[in-house]
C-alpha cells in the first residue's frame, strides 16, 4: 500500500480522494488550512498549514515522513475560486487565488520532491481544471492560476524524466462537489462595468442556473485517480467528465484551424 499526501482534502474532489484511498488500504496525510480536522482512521494523519507559507508546508511534509516513513503519491487538489470580469478583480483578490492555487502547489512540490527523488519513485498529481486548458468568460483569474500549473507541470515532467518520479495533470470539468460555493465566490463592484453584461455576466448566469446539476460524480473521479495512482503506465494529462472532453476538443480544433491559416505568416519571420 502507498502513502498519499493530499491537499484540499476538506471538501470536494480532494475529500473524495482521501476517502477512497483510505478505503483501499493506503495511508494518507491531509494538509488543510482549516484547524480541527479529525483523523478518519489510524492510517490518516490530518495536518494544518498555510499553503502559501513554504516553511509550514515543509513542516507538514516532515511530520508525514516521521509518521509514515515515506511519501509515494502527492495530490495537489487545493484551489481557490474567483469568478467575474478580469477588469473588476482587485489586486488582493487575484493574489489570494494565486497564493492557494499556484504557490500552494509549488510549495508542496518543492517540499516533497527531495524524498521522492531519494526513493527514485513517486507520483505527483496536480489537479487543475479544464479551465486551465481552455478559458471562458468570467473565469480569467481562475484559469490563469491553473494555466500556470499546467505549464509548471509540463516542464517538471521533463525535468524529472530520469528520476523515477512522474508528474500528472488532472483536468476536471464540472463536478457535484462544494464548488458551487466557490462559483459564487466572485468579485463585486458597487458599479459593475456594463460592457460585460452579455459576455461575462451572461456566462456566469448560465453556470449558476445549473450549479446543482453538474454532470461529474466526485466518487467516480476519485476512483479513477486511485486507479491511475497504481497504473504501470499512467497518462500525463487526463480530463475528467464529458464536459471537459468536449471543451478540450473544441480548443484543439480552434488552435489547429488557426495554426493552419497563419503558419505561412509565422514561418515567414525566420531568417
LINJO-V541173 format. One record per run of one state. SS is the DSSP state (a for helix, b for strand, c for the rest). FROM is the first residue (numbers start at 1). LEN is the number of residues. If there is no record, write none. Layout:
SS	FROM	LEN
SS	FROM	LEN
//
This chain:
c	1	2
b	3	5
c	8	4
a	12	12
c	24	3
b	27	6
c	33	11
b	44	5
c	49	5
a	54	15
c	69	4
b	73	4
c	77	6
b	83	1
c	84	2
a	86	3
c	89	2
a	91	29
c	120	2
b	122	6
c	128	2
a	130	3
c	133	7
a	140	20
c	160	5
b	165	8
c	173	2
b	175	1
c	176	3
a	179	5
c	184	2
b	186	1
c	187	7
a	194	16
c	210	1
a	211	3
c	214	2
b	216	1
c	217	1
a	218	13
c	231	6
b	237	4
c	241	1
a	242	26
c	268	4
//
